[in-house]
Amino acid sequence: MDVLEAIESRRSIRKYREEPVPQELTRRILEAARLAPSTSNTQSWKFKVVTDAGMKRRLKEAALGQKFVEEAPVVIACCLDLEAFAERGRQTVKLLMRGVRPSLEMAVRFVRQGKGKEFDPERVIINGAINVSIATEHMVLAATSLGLGTCWVRAFDAPAVEELLEVPEGIKVLTLLTLGYPAQSPGARPRKSLEEITF
Ligand SMILES: Cc1cc2nc3c(=O)[nH]c(=O)nc-3n(C[C@H](O)[C@H](O)[C@H](O)COP(=O)(O)O)c2cc1C
């Protein structure tokens, strides 16, 4: 299946067969996330793969009781890694200390940029969310091309999910992605026309 076919045939899947997803396929799907583009190549994402039945039940409870979260063979917590931005600031400083000696003026600009941009909370959150979203949709399209179904889930109690998954400091769960062999083939949901979405 080529990319356009995957884009056109993808649907949110909320009913799954019990059949487990082979680990090899889960790895290929995560690999699609790994290859995604990101702002300044920060790769500011982390993923937690959940297959344990008890944990999926608790995740369902934290996700407003959405049944398919428990029923999907795999749930991938797609997380923003805030440390990735701090790391970039550190790398800039390291580069300067390693004797890559640009002019003093350039060095000051570099560090300022690092401090001004990479540590601006709004920028970090927006860039970070963009990066995680791209990686997540890479996984969605890869899963579609492998005959698997997915559904993005954002309706959940984030602090509860983070506690359940023992998410380390600096990591924020943005979405849960359910994954498994589809047990339904829903029609396409309506979309606005091209005229409505272009100007
Ligand atoms: C960021 C995001 C969050 C979503 N959260 C949920 C959710 O919590 N529960 C759910 O059933 N669907 C969720 N969806 C799926 C949307 O409802 C779905 O994509 C939309 O209705 C269009 O349908 P389609 O994906 O089949 O084309 C979410 C989708 C996105 C992109």
The ligand as a Tripos MOL2 file, in Angstrom:
@<TRIPOS>MOLECULE
LIG
   31    33     1     0     0
SMALL
NO_CHARGES

@<TRIPOS>ATOM
      1 C1         -5.8410   14.4330   18.7030 C.3       1 LIG1
      2 C2         -7.0010   13.4960   18.5220 C.ar      1 LIG1
      3 C3         -7.6910   13.0550   19.6300 C.ar      1 LIG1
      4 C4         -8.7440   12.1470   19.4920 C.ar      1 LIG1
      5 N1         -9.3340   11.6610   20.6330 N.ar      1 LIG1
      6 C5        -10.2930   10.7110   20.5070 C.ar      1 LIG1
      7 C6        -10.8500   10.1090   21.6750 C.ar      1 LIG1
      8 O1        -10.5070   10.4160   22.8160 O.2       1 LIG1
      9 N2        -11.7960    9.1650   21.4870 N.ar      1 LIG1
     10 C7        -12.2180    8.7560   20.2470 C.ar      1 LIG1
     11 O2        -13.0740    7.8750   20.1580 O.2       1 LIG1
     12 N3        -11.6990    9.3130   19.1230 N.ar      1 LIG1
     13 C8        -10.7400   10.2670   19.2170 C.ar      1 LIG1
     14 N4        -10.1820   10.8060   18.0880 N.ar      1 LIG1
     15 C9        -10.6160   10.3450   16.7540 C.3       1 LIG1
     16 C10       -11.4830   11.3810   16.0260 C.3       1 LIG1
     17 O3        -12.7600   11.3830   16.6090 O.3       1 LIG1
     18 C11       -11.5450   11.0140   14.5310 C.3       1 LIG1
     19 O4        -10.2540   11.1290   13.9750 O.3       1 LIG1
     20 C12       -12.4850   11.9220   13.7300 C.3       1 LIG1
     21 O5        -13.8240   11.7730   14.1690 O.3       1 LIG1
     22 C13       -12.4570   11.6030   12.2330 C.3       1 LIG1
     23 O6        -12.7440   10.2370   11.9780 O.3       1 LIG1
     24 P1        -11.6960    9.2980   11.2110 P.3       1 LIG1
     25 O7        -10.4440    9.2690   12.0290 O.co2     1 LIG1
     26 O8        -12.3360    7.9040   11.1410 O.co2     1 LIG1
     27 O9        -11.4760    9.8750    9.8600 O.co2     1 LIG1
     28 C14        -9.1550   11.7190   18.2030 C.ar      1 LIG1
     29 C15        -8.4600   12.1900   17.0810 C.ar      1 LIG1
     30 C16        -7.3950   13.0560   17.2290 C.ar      1 LIG1
     31 C17        -6.6270   13.4960   16.0090 C.3       1 LIG1
@<TRIPOS>BOND
     1     1     2 1
     2     2     3 ar
     3     2    30 ar
     4     3     4 ar
     5     4     5 ar
     6     4    28 ar
     7     5     6 ar
     8     6     7 ar
     9     6    13 1
    10     7     8 2
    11     7     9 ar
    12     9    10 ar
    13    10    11 2
    14    10    12 ar
    15    12    13 ar
    16    13    14 ar
    17    14    15 1
    18    14    28 ar
    19    15    16 1
    20    16    17 1
    21    16    18 1
    22    18    19 1
    23    18    20 1
    24    20    21 1
    25    20    22 1
    26    22    23 1
    27    23    24 1
    28    24    25 2
    29    24    26 1
    30    24    27 1
    31    28    29 ar
    32    29    30 ar
    33    30    31 1
@<TRIPOS>SUBSTRUCTURE
     1 LIG1         1 GROUP 0 **** ****
